[in-house]
Amino acid sequence: MQHQTSPRRWRGRVLFAAAMAALLIPAASHAGSVTQPGETIGLATGAPLPEGWYALDTTDYGQRTPPSDVYVAATIPVLAWSTPYYFAGAQVQALVAAPAVEAGTSSSHADGWYNPWFAGQLAWNFGNGFSVSFLQGLYAGVHSPVADHGASLNERLGINYVTGGMDVMVNNIYGIQLGANHSNPDFYNLDVTAAEGFGKWSFGPVGYYSTDTSKPFSGYKAQSQLALGALVGYNTGPVILQTYLTRGVAQSNYGGDDTRFWFRILVPFA
């Protein structure tokens, strides 16, 4: 490591890892962001991790209000390596995820592996509590009832600012579908957190916004949504636990607002 970090700063940097997973609306539904809106809430995605390996899992369950009765449950295991290498002043980091999804309605059900995700990231610490990262990722196409058969690029710009005990975390995610035969649109997601630390605990408001930026087929109705919520986190020392609840406050063409419960565990090792 090139510099020392306070316990608060270390906590925020470790929390970064789950910027690295993916999913929500499965490809079987022919709609929605490939990266799950809200997935990176509570994570200091812009900050470099202390050198080492990290295991992370984010699990969530949610359902939309009538007239929609769609529910989605997901688990997103991630392995992250913060390398000892630097490029252009940025720490080089590598990540891989193997998500699984269960989704359905009152009359149908599907489950299976989601598209596996591979990514490389450059993360800069500019000092004075400010850090920025850029991530280039790829979702591989797979044949699964809950996955897109086509591949897609995944680009992320993370921004973090720590001031007066408050960790402000912003993650911008842009997805680009590859090839002509795919069922999901290109998309933009924005996940935002403002977490205040109190000893080992952290609390704060959260929110996410997502919108489609293309139409994958004729007659497709572009979707967008906005959700707000709150987060609680606890740092045991080596292990970090988080939970948060989000509730949709506006949506277009989803058929109902989503209420979702999230739980996350992060364990550094090696």
N, C-alpha and C positions, 0 to 999 in steps of 0.2 A: 504494500500500500504506500501511496505517496504522501499521505497526510493522516493526521489523527482525526477521529470523529467523536463527538459527544455521544452519550447513551441515547439521547433523543434523536440525533442525526443518524446514528447507527440503526435505530429502530426503523426510521423512515426508509433508509436505503435497503434494508433487508426486505421490507414489505413490497418493494418494487416487483418481486419476481412474477407475480401472476399477471403481469401485462402479457404473459406469454401463453395464452391458451386459446379457446375458441368455442363459440356456438350460441345458438338459441333456437331460432325457428329452423327446423330441419328442412333439408332439400325436398323431402316428400311433400311439404306444404307449398313449394314453389314460391317462396316469399321470404323477405327479411334479410337482415345482415348475417353473413356467415360467422363473423365474430359476435358473440353474445353482447348486446347492449348492457352496460352496467358491470360487465365481468371484471374490469380493472379498477373499479371503485376501491378506495382504501389503500392503493398501492403507489408507492413513490416511483412511478415508472420512469421519471426523468433522471433519477440519481444512480450513479454507479454502485454496484454491490461491493462489499468487502470481498477480497479474493477468496474463492472456494466454491464448493458445490452446495446446491440447495434443492430440497424436495418440497413440493407444494401441491396442495389439492384444494380446489374450490368446488363446493357442492351447492346446488340450489334447486328450489322447487317453486313453481308459480302457476297461476291460472288466471285467465282473462274473464272479465265480467260479461254477462249476457248482453247481446245475443250470442256472442262467441262462448264456446265452452272448451276451448283449447287449453290443455295443460302441458307443461314441459318440465322434466326433471333432468338434471345434468350433473356429471362429475368430471372434473377436468384435472387430471394429474399432470404435473409439469416437473421436468428436470432442468435445472439451470446451472451453468458453469460460468462463473466470473473469472476470467483468465488473468494471468500475470502480464498480459501483453497490452500494449498501447498503440494506437494509430491516430495521428494528428491530434495528440493530446487527450484522446478519449480512451477509456477502458473498453477492451473488446470482450463481449459476452455472447454466449451461445445458449439456445434454449430449444426444447422439444416437448411436445404435448401429445397425449393420446386420449382424447375425450371420449366419453360414452353418453348416450342420450336415450331417454324414454319420453315419448310424446304421444298424445292422442286426444280424442274427444269422447263424448258419451257413446259414440257408435263405432269408433275405430281406435286402434292401438298399434304402435310400432316402437321397436327399440333396437339398439345395436351400437357399433362403434361409429364415431363421427370422424370427419376428415382429420388425419394426423397433421400436426403443425410443426414446422421447422423454421428457426429464425436465427439471425445474427444481429447484434446490436452494438452501437457505439454510444458511450455515455460520458458526458463531460461534467466535471465539477468546477464551476467558475468561481467558487468561494462566495462568502457573504450570504450563504443560505440558498444560492441559486444554482440549479443544475438542469441540463437538457440532454435528451437522448434521441437517437434516430434508430429505428428498427426496420429491417427488411425481412419479411417472412413469407412462407409459402404453405398453403394448405394443399395437400396431395389429394387427388381424386380417388375415391374408393367406391366399391359397389356395396352399399348398405341401405336399408330402408329409411335411415334417418340422416344420410349424408348426401352431398352433391357428388355426382360421378365425375365432375370436372374439377380441375385445379384452379386456384386463385392466388393472386399476390396479396400481401397484407403489409401495409406500411404504417408505422406509428411514430408520432412525434410526442414525446413525454416532456412535460415541464413541471419542475418542482421549485417551490420557494418556501423557506422556513423563516418565520419572523415572529418575534414576541411569543414563542411557545406554540404557534400555530403552524401546522404543516399543510400547505396548499398544494394539491396534486391534480394535475390536468393531463389527460391522455387523449390525443387525437388519433383516430384510427380510420384508415381509408382502405377499402377492399376493391380489387379489380378482378373480375372473372376472366379466365383465359379460355380461348376457343369459342366456337360458335354454338356448340350443343351444351348449354348449361341452363339451370332452372332458377338461379338466384341473380338478383341485380347487383351492380356495383353499389357501394354504400359508404356512408360516413357516420362514424360514432364519436360521441364526445362524452367521456366519463370524468366527473369532477368530485373532489373531496376536500373538505376543510376540517382537519382533525386537530383537536386540542389535547395535549398530553397532561395527565395528572399522575405522576409516579409511573407505575407500570400500566396504568389504564389510559385509554384514549377514547374520545367521544367527538362526534361532529356530524354536521349535515352533509348529505351526499345527493347526487343527481346524475341522470344521464339523458342524452338526446341521441336519436338515431334517425337517419333518413336515407331512402334509396336515391341514387344518383343516375340510374339508367333503367331501361325497361327491357327485360330479357326476352319478351315475346309480345306480339301484337295483342292489344287489349289489356295488358297488365296495368293494374292500378297501383301507382307508387305509394309506399307506406312511410309513415313517420310517427314518432312518439316522443313524449317527454315524461320522465318519472322523477320523483323526489323521495327522499327517505332519510334515515339516520343510521349511524354506525357506532358500534362498541368494539374496542379492541383490548387485548390483554397480552402483555409481554412477560412470559415466565422466566426469561433469560435466554436460553437457546431456542425455545419454541415460542412462536407467535400465533395467537388465536384471534380471529375476527368474526363478527357476525353483523349483518345489516339487513334492513328491511326496506324495500322500495315499493312505491305505489304509483301507477300511471296517473297523470293529471290531464293529459291531452294525447289524442292519437288520431291518425287518419288511415282508414282502410285496414285496420287490424281487427275490427269487429268488437272491440272491447278493451278496457284498460287492464294492464297486467299488474297483479300483486305478487311479489316474489320475496322469498326468504333465502338468505345466503349464509353459508358457513365456510370458513377458510382456516387451514392450518399450514404453517410454514416451518420447516425444520432444516437448519443448516447442518451440514456434515462434511467430513473430510477437509 
